[in-house]
Amino acid sequence: MTRILSAIVLIPVVLGAIWYAPHWALLLLLEAVLVAAFLEYAGLMEKSGVPVPAVASGTAAAVACAAVGWPGVPVDLMLIAVFLAASVTVLAAWQPAPHVPATAAATLFPVLYLGLPIGTIAAIRWTYGREAVLLVLLTVWVSDSAQYYAGTLLGKHRLSPTISPKKSVEGALGGLVAGVAVMVGLGRLWVPQLGLPLLAGLGAILVALGIAGDLFESLLKRSANVKDSSALIPGHGGVLDRIDALLFVAPGFYLFLRLLA
């Protein structure tokens, strides 16, 4: 029940922001999501024995998000700047030690794992319209729900027992069918420039990316020996737990549209 109530509160906020908010307001909301997700990421790294300089790393991720999400910003210059700034911070903050290479990588990783994907959501709305954002969100949400219920009812074969023991092959197949159905059904209306074969293929690719994103975050949590990234959202865990699939799906969707739409 707690899980359902949290969804009832959060989903209208998300949908309302995507549909009605001006672009700057949507980007601010996405930056707030990024900050919450980054703090959870930094906590996971700490528990994994790889502490990161939070201010430098989080700022780099936030700058990346803004650069990708705001039209006209030269992303290449931004990436060079955040790389140099974050690297110098690592150099200044740490003495020689075996964990330094891992810390340097973990400091820069949020730029790719959080900043670029979350900024991509704003870029999708700016470039392709709010319907395109809703399409990718609905594909992820419906696929995730179908994976859960199909896995609960029919799941017998574990998809990745060492990373996520509850995920099943049957659940993944159920999510695949549901995700493709949403992409084909709504995509015909919202991204009509793509034909039915492309929409079906895109739906399958996005479901696969969503599963990969879910498993990737599960790998981070397993490495930190925790069940959830945080307890911020009652019944759902943390922000990372809610957006893990989207972090892989949104960039894949944007890339697909840029190349083929």
PAFIMAR-424333 format. One line per field, with one value per residue (C-alpha): residue number from 1; z, y, x. Coordinates in nm, 4 decimals, always signed. Last residue first. Layout:
n	(NUM_...)
pz	(Z_...)
py	(Y_...)
px	(X_...)
END
This chain:
n	(261_260_259_258_257_256_255_254_253_252_251_250_249_248_247_246_245_244_243_242_241_240_239_238_237_236_235_234_233_232_231_230_229_228_227_226_225_224_223_222_221_220_219_218_217_216_215_214_213_212_211_210_209_208_207_206_205_204_203_202_201_200_199_198_197_196_195_194_193_192_191_190_189_188_187_186_185_184_183_182_181_180_179_178_177_176_175_174_173_172_171_170_169_168_167_166_165_164_163_162_161_160_159_158_157_156_155_154_153_152_151_150_149_148_147_146_145_144_143_142_141_140_139_138_137_136_135_134_133_132_131_130_129_128_127_126_125_124_123_122_121_120_119_118_117_116_115_114_113_112_111_110_109_108_107_106_105_104_103_102_101_100_99_98_97_96_95_94_93_92_91_90_89_88_87_86_85_84_83_82_81_80_79_78_77_76_75_74_73_72_71_70_69_68_67_66_65_64_63_62_61_60_59_58_57_56_55_54_53_52_51_50_49_48_47_46_45_44_43_42_41_40_39_38_37_36_35_34_33_32_31_30_29_28_27_26_25_24_23_22_21_20_19_18_17_16_15_14_13_12_11_10_9_8_7_6_5_4_3_2_1)
pz	(-3.6857_-3.7413_-3.5885_-3.3540_-3.2564_-3.1739_-2.9738_-2.7744_-2.7011_-2.5947_-2.3758_-2.2064_-2.1630_-1.9707_-1.6923_-1.7238_-1.5905_-1.2720_-1.2214_-0.9322_-0.7419_-0.7944_-0.6241_-0.3212_-0.1878_-0.3391_-0.0472_+0.1023_-0.1241_+0.0580_+0.2020_+0.0269_-0.2507_-0.1531_-0.0490_+0.0672_+0.0478_-0.1263_-0.4128_-0.4148_-0.4409_-0.7354_-0.9073_-0.8486_-1.0220_-1.3225_-1.3173_-1.3391_-1.6182_-1.8120_-1.7716_-1.9006_-2.1934_-2.2904_-2.2669_-2.4776_-2.7467_-2.7700_-2.7976_-3.0625_-3.2701_-3.2516_-3.3316_-3.6237_-3.7678_-3.7176_-3.8978_-3.7232_-3.8351_-3.6409_-3.3080_-3.0825_-3.2562_-3.3978_-3.0915_-2.8663_-2.9812_-3.1059_-2.8017_-2.5592_-2.7187_-2.7333_-2.3608_-2.2728_-2.4757_-2.3441_-1.9858_-2.0074_-2.1558_-1.8727_-1.6154_-1.7728_-1.7694_-1.4000_-1.1715_-0.8018_-0.7626_-0.8824_-0.9136_-0.8535_-0.9830_-1.3143_-1.5193_-1.2831_-1.4437_-1.2714_-1.2947_-1.3911_-1.1479_-0.9711_-1.2810_-1.4946_-1.2277_-1.1818_-1.5463_-1.6461_-1.3960_-1.5250_-1.8868_-1.8117_-1.6332_-1.8892_-2.1931_-2.0157_-1.9506_-2.3095_-2.4528_-2.2049_-2.3119_-2.6801_-2.6106_-2.4498_-2.7786_-3.0042_-2.9551_-2.6291_-2.4744_-2.5699_-2.4484_-2.1094_-2.0737_-2.2034_-1.9042_-1.6828_-1.9032_-1.9323_-1.5669_-1.3984_-1.5306_-1.7569_-1.5308_-1.2318_-1.3452_-1.2955_-0.9193_-0.9300_-1.1818_-0.9696_-0.6552_-0.8230_-0.9356_-0.5817_-0.3941_-0.3814_-0.2100_-0.3019_-0.1052_-0.1988_-0.2204_-0.4705_-0.7405_-0.7004_-0.7350_-1.0407_-1.2035_-1.1281_-1.2788_-1.5889_-1.6667_-1.5919_-1.8386_-2.1196_-2.0886_-2.0950_-2.4050_-2.5862_-2.4708_-2.6393_-2.4956_-2.7683_-2.6106_-2.2344_-2.1306_-2.2299_-2.0724_-1.7650_-1.6979_-1.7510_-1.5078_-1.2489_-1.2942_-1.2523_-0.9454_-0.7898_-0.8489_-0.7186_-0.4138_-0.3309_-0.3320_-0.3770_-0.1291_-0.2731_+0.0068_-0.1250_+0.1535_+0.0445_-0.3192_-0.2246_-0.0276_-0.3224_-0.5454_-0.2988_-0.2877_-0.6668_-0.6985_-0.4741_-0.6635_-0.9999_-0.9023_-0.8046_-1.1393_-1.3148_-1.1343_-1.2368_-1.5976_-1.5907_-1.4583_-1.7295_-1.9999_-1.8888_-1.6895_-1.8354_-1.9813_-1.8304_-1.4960_-1.4784_-1.5628_-1.2899_-1.0273_-1.1284_-1.0886_-0.7468_-0.5258_-0.6625_-0.6818_-0.3125_-0.2301_-0.4307_-0.2562_+0.0840_+0.0000)
py	(+1.0012_+0.7531_+0.8775_+1.1495_+0.9464_+0.6350_+0.8359_+1.0005_+0.6647_+0.5087_+0.8091_+0.7802_+0.4001_+0.3634_+0.6127_+0.5301_+0.1787_+0.3060_+0.5871_+0.4507_+0.2665_+0.5633_+0.7842_+0.5611_+0.2759_+0.2278_+0.1632_+0.5062_+0.7177_+0.8371_+0.5000_+0.4869_+0.3010_-0.0084_-0.3593_-0.2805_-0.4759_-0.1956_-0.4271_-0.5624_-0.2074_-0.1234_-0.4488_-0.3753_-0.0401_-0.2245_-0.4798_-0.2097_-0.0321_-0.3584_-0.4299_-0.0817_-0.1262_-0.4485_-0.2767_+0.0093_-0.2257_-0.4145_-0.0914_+0.0426_-0.2714_-0.2427_+0.1283_+0.0704_-0.1997_+0.0236_+0.3251_+0.6179_+0.9670_+0.9143_+0.9839_+1.0564_+0.8820_+0.5677_+0.5702_+0.5184_+0.1667_+0.0591_+0.1782_+0.0587_-0.2869_-0.3157_-0.2432_-0.4939_-0.7774_-0.7090_-0.6766_-1.0192_-1.1608_-1.0089_-1.1559_-1.5003_-1.4731_-1.3942_-1.1150_-1.1950_-1.3029_-0.9679_-0.9700_-1.3316_-1.4818_-1.2951_-1.3970_-1.6661_-1.9257_-1.9974_-1.6747_-1.7261_-1.5316_-1.3118_-1.2711_-1.1776_-0.9299_-0.7650_-0.7671_-0.6251_-0.3414_-0.2603_-0.2718_-0.0402_+0.2103_+0.2031_+0.2335_+0.4979_+0.7051_+0.6736_+0.7739_+1.0573_+1.2059_+1.1782_+1.3400_+1.6371_+1.7315_+1.6067_+1.8527_+2.0296_+1.7262_+1.4919_+1.7373_+1.7612_+1.3828_+1.3816_+1.5896_+1.2910_+1.0594_+1.2942_+1.3910_+1.0575_+0.7722_+0.9709_+1.2678_+1.0380_+0.8381_+1.1147_+1.0756_+0.6956_+0.6769_+0.8958_+0.7024_+0.3693_+0.4984_+0.6343_+0.3138_+0.1755_+0.4909_+0.8032_+1.0998_+1.2358_+1.5721_+1.7713_+1.5058_+1.4124_+1.7773_+1.8146_+1.5248_+1.6737_+2.0108_+1.8675_+1.6250_+1.8874_+2.1300_+1.8768_+1.7541_+2.1092_+2.1978_+1.8943_+1.9741_+2.3147_+2.4619_+2.5415_+2.3885_+2.3234_+1.9582_+1.8361_+2.1290_+2.1305_+1.7601_+1.7896_+2.0805_+1.8750_+1.5769_+1.7971_+1.9594_+1.6191_+1.5042_+1.8210_+1.8547_+1.4834_+1.4077_+1.0299_+0.7464_+0.4001_+0.1442_-0.0026_+0.1643_+0.4993_+0.4247_+0.3428_+0.6661_+0.8651_+0.7060_+0.7951_+1.1541_+1.1517_+1.0348_+1.3154_+1.5721_+1.4358_+1.4518_+1.8161_+1.8771_+1.7204_+1.9597_+2.2530_+2.1294_+2.1080_+2.4631_+2.5929_+2.4226_+2.5671_+2.3228_+2.1992_+1.8492_+1.7201_+1.8883_+1.7608_+1.4061_+1.4040_+1.5567_+1.3297_+1.0238_+1.1188_+1.1230_+0.8169_+0.6344_+0.6972_+0.5726_+0.2525_+0.1716_+0.2405_+0.0000)
px	(+1.4095_+1.6915_+2.0164_+1.8950_+1.5887_+1.7915_+2.0450_+1.7669_+1.6035_+1.9342_+2.0139_+1.6709_+1.6831_+2.0088_+1.9439_+1.5731_+1.6323_+1.7993_+1.5454_+1.3412_+1.6148_+1.8449_+1.5874_+1.5831_+1.3730_+1.0281_+0.7945_+0.8506_+1.0745_+1.3900_+1.4885_+1.8260_+2.0118_+1.8174_+1.9272_+2.2803_+2.6087_+2.8023_+2.9006_+2.5474_+2.4164_+2.6427_+2.5481_+2.1800_+2.2382_+2.3777_+2.0979_+1.8331_+2.0193_+2.0566_+1.6853_+1.6076_+1.8457_+1.6692_+1.3308_+1.4663_+1.5967_+1.2667_+1.0679_+1.3050_+1.2614_+0.8849_+0.8970_+1.1316_+0.9062_+0.5985_+0.7425_+0.9095_+0.8062_+0.4836_+0.6578_+0.3589_+0.0706_+0.2336_+0.4591_+0.1599_+0.0705_+0.4131_+0.6067_+0.3409_+0.3203_+0.6995_+0.7205_+0.4478_+0.5998_+0.9497_+0.8306_+0.6679_+0.9869_+1.1919_+0.9542_+0.9863_+1.3644_+1.3499_+1.4638_+1.4394_+1.8032_+1.9423_+2.3228_+2.4275_+2.1034_+2.0969_+1.7928_+1.6668_+1.4394_+1.1094_+0.9091_+0.5457_+0.3283_+0.5835_+0.7999_+0.5011_+0.3913_+0.7303_+0.8345_+0.4951_+0.5369_+0.8850_+0.7656_+0.4743_+0.6982_+0.9791_+0.7514_+0.5471_+0.8587_+0.9833_+0.6472_+0.5983_+0.9308_+0.8348_+0.4975_+0.6752_+0.8362_+1.1151_+1.4012_+1.3176_+1.1490_+1.4320_+1.6958_+1.5262_+1.5399_+1.8985_+2.0047_+1.9245_+2.1311_+2.4330_+2.4602_+2.3880_+2.6048_+2.8359_+2.9115_+2.8625_+3.1703_+3.4276_+3.4652_+3.4315_+3.7173_+3.9439_+3.8483_+3.9260_+4.2659_+4.3332_+4.2433_+4.5970_+4.7301_+4.9262_+4.7844_+4.4472_+4.2742_+4.4793_+4.5022_+4.1377_+4.0387_+4.2629_+4.0813_+3.7401_+3.8325_+4.0004_+3.7191_+3.4558_+3.6144_+3.6657_+3.3088_+3.1752_+3.3750_+3.2334_+2.8800_+2.8762_+2.5514_+2.2977_+1.9932_+1.9921_+1.9583_+2.3045_+2.4862_+2.2635_+2.3166_+2.6917_+2.7077_+2.5175_+2.7525_+3.0602_+2.9082_+2.8425_+3.2000_+3.3608_+3.1366_+3.1292_+3.5001_+3.4565_+3.5052_+3.5775_+3.5384_+3.2140_+3.0177_+3.1596_+3.0753_+2.7168_+2.6903_+2.8273_+2.5635_+2.2891_+2.4113_+2.4245_+2.0635_+1.9409_+2.1471_+2.0316_+1.6656_+1.7159_+1.8878_+1.5897_+1.3574_+1.5763_+1.5707_+1.1921_+1.1763_+1.4083_+1.2028_+0.8730_+0.6610_+0.3305_+0.3669_+0.6894_+0.6274_+0.2708_+0.3767_+0.6398_+0.4136_+0.1237_+0.3539_+0.4915_+0.1815_+0.0020_+0.3368_+0.4025_+0.0536_+0.1084_+0.4377_+0.2850_+0.0000)
END
